[in-house]
Amino acid sequence: MLPLLQCCPNGSRPAEAHPTVPITPWQLATAVAEVAELGVTSVHLHPRDAVGLETLAGPELATVVATVRAAAPGVEIGVSTGAWITPDPVRRTELVEGWSGLAAGRPDVASVNVHEPGWLSVCAALHRAGVGIELGVFTTKAAAILRAEGVPAGTIRVLAEVQETNPDRAQPAAADLLAALDFLPPDLPILLHGEEGGAWPVLAEAVRLGLHRRIGLEDTLVLPDGTPAPDNAALVRAAQAT
């Protein structure tokens, strides 16, 4: 399997964080279509409601997913289930349960952070809804939790999400996190990525190791040389040149 380059075009960033961070369904569809033309086949989105707040609610999420899917057919569409979006784990699980009936608006995959309360219930709900699971592992402690609990059914990849933002320490932190995930089955892909100052060093490490990787305005607002990135497409082009 060739290493995947995933694009994360918006994350939790507010509209004022960057002139081209996509917030609305149309903006997300435009951004995804642009990176799809560059060869990106997987995206990780943070859908928003009418006032720009992140949401797990079916109607708003379905509108985003369906709009993006129409603009970029064939691209894997992933979304976040971060606990900050809906803090109550019971309600979060209920909302995810409802995704089974979204038809064209149902995401292909969703990320679940292992360190968050209720993560196993959310994983089970995603599996029942027919949505693939990306397990977000932020720390070696989270890796230990995953080792103890086991990989949930329906997991398609593990997101090794390096939290160290100092560029000089990001690669060693990535090595520590990967070492803590050495128990994973060899056929379960790992997507390694960093954020802010650690985004480009960690991406370079993922390239060196032949792992899946990602880039986008969620993870960094700058190009490898530190200059502001014009948009998500510019970040993808820089990643492809790494």
Secondary structure, DSSP 8 states (H G I E B T S, - for coil): ----EEE---TT--GGG-TT---SHHHHHHHHHHHHTTT--EEEE--B-TTS-B---HHHHHHHHHHHHHHSTT-EEEEE--TTTS--HHHHHHHHHGGGG-GGGS-SEEEEETTSTTHHHHHHHHHHHT-EEEEEE-SHHHHHHHHHH---TTEEEEEEE-----HHHHHHHHHHHHHHTTTS-TTS-EEEE--GGGHHHHHHHHHHHT-EEEESTTT-SB-TTS-B-SSHHHHHHHHHT-
